[in-house]
């Protein structure tokens, strides 16, 4: 049985899962679906065609599922899908998608979205992503699993950030970031690998060594960035290097941040 504070407004049509807790002064729209054991602290607004996964906790003054901040949006039916076990802190905003972007914003499982951060329309956020206070992920971005975006960062629209990358605080990211990359500086520069993250995840030393060699080849090798990546595909048998190569050779609307 769910625990719903009497001051909250739940629209007809909303679906509230088993054992949810909805605190004071929350507002839930008619097309919202909450999974089981979702907790809304207080003063949370959830609207639009929005699904929130099991065991997610949303803190006060978050606004989830409102329309995109995009002047091309014309009232079309679009969606926001949020996975399980996310922690969405105070004043976070997450918008639904746009028709031009496929109609759906998607957030994976086990994420931490700290106070004041923004997830824009049509973004695709992976699992175990951390977005630190007051950072903004613009429309159509792809943020893969295990990425950390530091505080006060901006990620430009259409940018892809590969699995396991880390973005230092107060960084503007305008181009794609390779998996396990380390980006920092006011105008983001690819400054190495996220070695701390790799070690914390227990990645084998042989794979870390292969990634370091791959990074040096991408930095100093002959030919274009794409040509160096193709050579890496032929020369390395490390799954981590192959993951990086596949990301570099994948479709993108942006250039890559290259090693400085």
N, C-alpha and C positions, 0 to 999 in steps of 0.2 A: 504494500500500500504506500502511495506517495504522500509526502508531507508538503502541503501547499499553503503558504501564508494567506490569510483572507484578504490582505490588501493587494495581492497580485491579480493581474487581469489576464485570463487565459481565454483566447478567442475560441468560439465554436469551430470545430474542425481540427484543432491542434491535437496531436497525439502525445500523451505523456506516458513514458514507460514505467515499468514497475520500480518501486522504491526510489523514485526521484525526490529531491528536496528542493523546493522553490521558495526562496526567502522573500522578504517584504518588497513590495513595489516593483516587482518584475512585470514585464509586458511581453506576452507571447502571441504571435500572429497565427492566423488560421491554417497556414500551410507548413507549420513547424512540426517536426517529429523529434522528440527526445528519446534516446535509448534508455536502457535500464540504469538506475543508480546515478543519473546525471544530477549534479548539484549546481544550482544558481544561487549565489550568495545573497545579493539584494540589488535592486535598481538595474537589473539586466534587461536589455531589450533584444529579443530575437524575432525576426520577421522574415518575409520572403519564403521561397521554397527551400527551406533549410532543414537538414538532418544533422543531429548531433549524436555522436557515438557514445556507447556505454562508458560509464565511470568517468566521463569528462566533468571537470569543475570549471565554472565560469564565474569570475569575480565581479565586484560591483562596477557599474557604469560601463561595462562592455556593451557594444552595439554590434550584433551579429546578424548577417543576412540582409542588411539594407541594400538599396539599389547601388549600382556602380557609380563611382565618381568619374564619369565619362560622358561628355556632351553628346556622343553619338547614341547613347542609350535612349530608347524610345518606348519604354514600358513593356518590352517583350518578356516572356516568361523564361527566366533563367534560374540557376540553382547554386546552392552552396552545400557541399558535403564535407562534414568534419568527422574524422575517425574517432577511435576509442582512446580513453585514458589521457586526453589532452588536458593541460593546465593553461587556461586563458585568463590572464590577469587583468587588473583594473584598466579601464579606458581603451582596451583593445578594440579595433574595428576590423571586421572581415566582411567583404562585399560579395554579392552574387556575381555571376558571369555576364557576358554580353553575347548577343547573337554572332557578332563578328569573331569572337574568340572561342566559339564552341559551346557557349551557353553555361559553362560550369566552372566554378572555383572549387578546388579540392584540397583538403588538408588531411594528411595521413594520421597515423597513430602515435601516441606517446610523445607529443610535442610539448614544448614550453614556450609560450608566447608572453613575454614580460610586459609590464605596464606601458601603455601608450603606443604599442607597435601596430602597424597596419598591414593587412594582407589584401591586395587589390583584386579587381575582377580578373577572372580566368587564370589566376596563378595556380600552379600545381606544386604543392608542398609535400615532401616525402615524410617518412617516418623518423621519429627521434630528432626532429629539427628543433633548434633553439634560436629564437629571435629575441634579442635583448632589448631593453627599454628604449622606446622612442625611435625604433628603426622602421623603415618602410620598404615593403616589397611591392614593386609596381606591377601594372597589368601584364598578363601573359608570361610572367617569369616562371621558370622551372627550377625548383630548389630540391635537389635529390636528398636521399637519406643521410642522416648523421651530420648535416651541415650546422655550423654555428655562425650566426651573424651577430657581430658585436653591437654595442650600444651606439645610438645616434648615426646609424648607417643608412644609406640610400641605395637601393638596387634598381637600376634603370629598367624600363619596360623591355620585355622580350629576352632579358638576360637569362642564361642557364648557369647554375652553380652546381658543379659535380659532387658526387658522393664524398662525404668526409672532409670537405673543404672547410676552412675557417676564415672569416672575414674580421679583421681587427676593427676596433672601435673607431668611430668618426671617419669612415671610409665611404667614398662614393664609387660604386661598382657600375661601370658602363659597358663592359664586355664580358664574355663568357669566362668562367673560371674552371680549370681542369679539376677532375677528382683529386682529393687530398691536397689541394693547393693551399698555400698561405698567402693571403692578400692583405695589404695594409697600406696606409698613407692616405692623405686627403683625396687624391685622385688615384684610386686603387692600382697598385703595382703587384704583380705576382712575384713574391719575394722568397719563395722556397716551398717546402712541403710541410704539411701539418704533422710533423714527426711526433709531437706529444700525443695527438689523437690516435695515431697509428699504434704507438706503444701501449696506450691505455686499452686499446681494443685487442691487444695480444697478437697483432700481426707478426708473422714470422720474420726474423731478421733477414732471411734471404729475400723476402719480398720487399722489405724496406730498402735493402741494398739495391735491388733491381729498380725500384722507383726513383732512388737518388740518381742512379746512372741514367735513367730515362729523362729525368729533369735536366741533367747536364746536357744530354744530347739535344733536347728540345731548345735549350738555351744557346748552345754553341755549335750545333751541327750545321752542315752545309744544306743549302736549299731553303725553300719556304717552310713555314711552320707545319703546314699540312704534309709536305714531302718528308720532313723529319718524322712525323707521326707514322706515316706509312712504312718507313724503314723500321721503326720500332716494332710495328706489328709483325714484321717478318723476322726480326732478330731476337725477340724476347718471348720466353715461355711463361713468364709470371702472369697469373690471372689479374693481379692488380695493375700491371702495365697494360695488359690487353683491355681492361676496363677503361683506363685512361685514353687509350688509342681510339676505342669505339666512341667515346664521348667526343673527342676532337673531330673525328670524321663524320659525326652525326649531323643531321640537319640543324641549322641555326640561322637566325636573323641578325646575329651580331658577330663581330670579330672576337678573337680571343685576347685576353690579357696574356702577354708573352713574358717569359722570365726577363727580369731587368738585369 
